[in-house]
Amino acid sequence: MSESRPHFFAWCDEPERVDAFAVALSALVIPGDLISVDMSTDIWCKTSSMDEALAMIRAHFGGRNSAHVLSGVMLNDSERTMVFSAACYPEESERRHPFGPIRLEAGERKWDFYPYEIPVGGGPRAVEAEAAVAYHLVQGDIEELLLRVCAPDGSARVPTGACTDKEDWLAPVAMCATYNANAAELARDLALSWVHLHDKASVPRIAGMSLSALRARVGAAPRGARVPMKGGGELAGSLSRETVLKALATPPATLLEALEAAAVPDDAWRAAEPKAQEIMELLRQLDEAAEGEGPPALRAKITSPGHVRFLEEHAPFHVRRLPSGGVMLATHPYRTLWPLWADALFVLGLMS
């Protein structure tokens, strides 16, 4: 488990980068909220006008000037408000140190985003159910924020993006969520992961490569080459060059259907859900009750190693087909997408 708040990343070509960042900010910032823009030590402003903030960014972005924004966001799924920081980096900056090139961090501190404790009723504690509640309280927000950063207007300016509780853009299969504007190119997550892990290439620097270029990079590796993987069980401890090439040759619809079939909650999660829904109902009753009223409840911390381990091993996956023709894969930030991919590849007979 990381001690970090969630980090969201998006890639797009530099000519469209400011437009993509502007649309994302418009989808994120609470209307009328204070917006802090910092371009350099002597180029900055604080304003409640989105037009003024974007005008400064457009006027000064480029070269060594990146855009850093601090403001507030309202999350529709949970109805929470929190501070966010976002940044957009020009190509010159990305060549020196690849940060994004578009990135967002939600919350000022870890516990601004992740629940630290929840009210529970009387009776024995149920760690698994409490962990499931922790999942339900943040999962919608994770998916919502990734879409606001990558596809707030349904355009394809941003072809790919991802989320993790780490501070860097890692292999897509090691992230907790990925976005692809074109579902037919979903296998790029696997190819990007291979090139990153095998060639030690920075994901932000290769995220814009075409699928054919990624296929060539994978194919250039020696036959039988493998990269180590974590979190997929004993039979999925590595990913072979041949598996990636076969996945790239698989019809995209077949690959997507296999991922959807693999995204079924496991037995441990299904066993925890009834009690988790009882706790969620208690939360709803307490939210609707006047202060000091409502059913009796105790505050329970949900950050123990047992809670974290249950989410790392059992948090369910969500394969989401988007109206724009894109696709999102997502799970809780304490887990990665590799177990989902491994199961789908096994079902298709592609693992070797």
N, C-alpha and C positions, 0 to 999 in steps of 0.2 A: 504493500500500500504506500502510495506517495503521500508526502505531507503538503502537496501542492493543490491549489484550486485547479479546475479544468482549464485547459488551453485548447483553443480552436485555431485551425490553420486553413488557409485557402491559397490556391495558386492560380494565377492568370498571367497572360502576356503583359509586358510593361505598357504598351500603348493603351490598354484597357484597364490598367490597374487602378488609376485614380477614380474612374467611373465606377468600377466594381466596389471600391472602398466607399465612395459617396453613397451608393445605393444601400450598402450594408449599414452605414451609419444612420441613414434615414429610417431604416427598418428597426434599428436598435434603440436610438435615443428617445427617451420620454419627451413628447412635445413640450416645449417651453423650459425644459431642464437646462441647467448650466452646463455648457460644453467648454472644456479646457483643451485648447489646441497648442501643441508645442512642435515647432519645426526645427528650431535650433536655439542657441542660447539667447539670441536677440530677435527671434521671429516667433511670436506666440500671441495668443489672445484668450480671453474668457468671455463667452457670449452666450446668450440664450437663443440666438438666431442661427438656425442650421445653414441658411444661405451665406451668412457671414463666415461661419466656420469653414464651409466648403470652398468659399472664394479664396480664403487664405491658403488652404491646402493646394488648390489648383495653381495659385500664383507662384508658389515657392517649392513645390514638390519636384524632385529630380536631383541628379548629381549626388551630393552628399547629404541632401536634405530629405529626411524621412518624416512622416507625419505620425504624431502620437496624440491620441485623443483619450480624454477621461470624461465620463458622464454617467448617467443612470439609465437602467433598462427595466421595463416591466415585463415579466414573464407571463405569458397568457395561460400556460398550462397550470402553473402553481399559484398564479396571481401574486408572486413575490416581486419586490423591487430590490435592486442591488446596484452597486457601482460596478462599472466595467472599464477596462482599459483596452484600447485597440491601437494597432500600428500598421502602417503601410510603408514598405521599403522599396526604393528604386533599385534598378538592376545593378548600379555601381556599388551600392551598399550590400546587396545580396552576393555579389562576387567576393567581397571581402569577408563577410560573415553571413551565411544564409539563415535568416531568422524565420521567413514565412512563405512568401513575401507579404501576405496579409495575415494578421494574427489577432486574437482576442483572448482576454483573460477575464473570467466572470467572478466577481466578488473581490473584496480587498484582502480577505483572509480565507483559509480553507473552509472554516465553519460558517462563513457567509453563504456558501453554496451547499455543502453537505450537512444534513441534520446531525446535531450532536446528541440530542436526546429527544424522546417522544413521550407523550402520555400513554400509559397502558392501564388496563383495568386490574382488578385484584386477581389473585391466583398465581400459580407458578409462572415464572418467566419462560418465554419461548424464544430463544435466541434466533432460530431459523426464521420464525415469523416476523420478528422485529427487523431482521436483515431484509426480508422481503418488503417490508414497509419502507425502509430506507431506499430501496430500489424504486418503488413506486413514487416516492416523493421527489426524485430528481430526474428520472429517466425522460419524462416528457420535456423537461427543460433542456436537457442535453441535446435532444433531437431538434427542438425548436431553435436553439441558438446556432447550431451548425447550419441549419437551413437559412437563418437570417444572415449569416456571414457569407454563405456560398451561393444561395439562390433566392434572395428576397423578392425578386421580380420575375422568377421563372425563366430568366435568360440563361444562356450558356456561356457567359463571360468567364465564369470560373468553372473549368472542366472537372476539377477535383479538389477535395478538402478532407479534413479529418479532425478528430478530437482525441485527447489523452489527458491523464492527470500528471503526465510528465511535462517538462518544460521544453522539450524538443520534438520536432516532427520525426517520428520513428517510422519503421517499416509499417505500411498500412495494416498488415495482419497483426501487428503488435499494438495497434491503437484500439480505443474503445468504440469508435464510430468512424465511418468513412462516407464520403459523398462522391458520386460520379454523375456528371451531367448527362451522360449517355450510358444507359444500362447495357448496351451492346459492347461496351468497353470495360465491363466490370472486372474482367480478368487482369486489367492493368494493376489492380491492387496486389495481386500475386506476383506479377512481373516486377513491379516497383520494389516490393519486399525483397525479392531475390537479388536484384541489382544492388540494392542498398546493403544487404547483408554479405553478399559474395564479393562485390567490387568495392565495398566501403564507400559508396557514393552517397552524398548528402541528398536526402529525399527532396528538400525544397529546390535543389538544383536539377533534379531529373524528373520532377513531377509533371513537367510539361512535355516530356518526350512522347512521340507518337507510339502507338501500339506496335507498329512494325519495327521501330527503332529499339524498343524494349525487347521485342522478340529476338532481334539480332544480338543484343547484348547478352541475353540468356543463352542463346545458341552458341555464342563464342566461348562459353565456359567449357572446360574439359568434360567429356562424357563421364557420367557417374558422380559429378561434383554435387556436394550437399552442403546445406547451411543448417546450423543448429536452431531449433525452435523451442520455445518454452510454453507450458500451459496446455498442451494438447494431449497429455497422457503418454504412456509408455510407447505406443505404436506411432506416435506423431512427434517424436523428438527431433526430427530433422525434415527438411524439404529438399527434394532432389531437383536437379536441372531438368530431368526427363518429365517429372510431374508438372512442372511449370509449363514446359513446352506442350504437353498434352492438354493442359487446361486452356492454353491459348488457342489450341486447335479445336476445342469443344464448342459447339454452337452456343452462343450467349444465352439463349432461352433455356437450354438444357442446364447450363451452369446455374442460372438464377433459380430455376425450379429445384435443383438439388440443395441450394442454400436455404430456400424456403422450407423444404422438407426437413433439413437439419436443425432449423430454428424452433424446435419443439421443446418446451420446458421439460427438464428431467424429473425423475420420480421424487427426488428430495425437494425440488421446488414446488411441485404439485402438492406434496404433503404439507408444506408450510403455508400454502395460499389460504386455506379456510380461516386459520387463526389470523393471518395477516389482514384479511378482509374485515374481520371483527375489529381489529385495531383501527383500520382505516375508517370504519363506520363510527367508532368512538371519536376519532379526530374530527369527522364531519359534525357530529353532535356538539362537540366542544366549540367548534368554530361558529356554529349557529346560535349557541346559548349566550345569554347575557353574562357579563363579567361576574364571576363568583357563583354562577349557576352551572347546570349541566351535570352529567353523570360523574361519580367519583373516579378519580384517576391519580396515578402516581407518575412521577417523571422517571424515565428509565434511559440511561445512557446506552447508545447503540454503536459504540466505537471500539468494543472489545476485540481482541484477536479472533474470537469465535464469530462475531458478526462479520468482520472483514473477510475471514477465510471462507465463510459461506457464500459471500458475494463473489469472491475470486473464483470459486469452483462451480457455482450453480446459477449465477445471475443469467436470466434468459436472454436470447438474442432476438432482434427485431429486423426483419428484412422488409423494407418499405419501398414499394414501387411508387414513384412520384408522378403526378399528372403531367409534368414537363417532359417525361421520358427518361428521367434519371432514376437513380436508386440509392438508397441509404441503408447501410448495415450498422447496427448499433447494439450496445450492451452497456452495463454499468461501468463507470470509469475504473473500478477496481479490477475488472476483467479485461481480457483482450479478445479480439475477433478470431484468433488462430484456432481455437477449438471448433468454431463454426465452420471455418474453411476446411479443417482436417476431416470433420465428419462428412461434409459434402464431397470432398475428393475421394474418401473411402467408398462412399455409396456409388460414385461414378466409376470406381475401379481405376482411378488415376494415380493413387499413391504407390510409390515404388521406393 
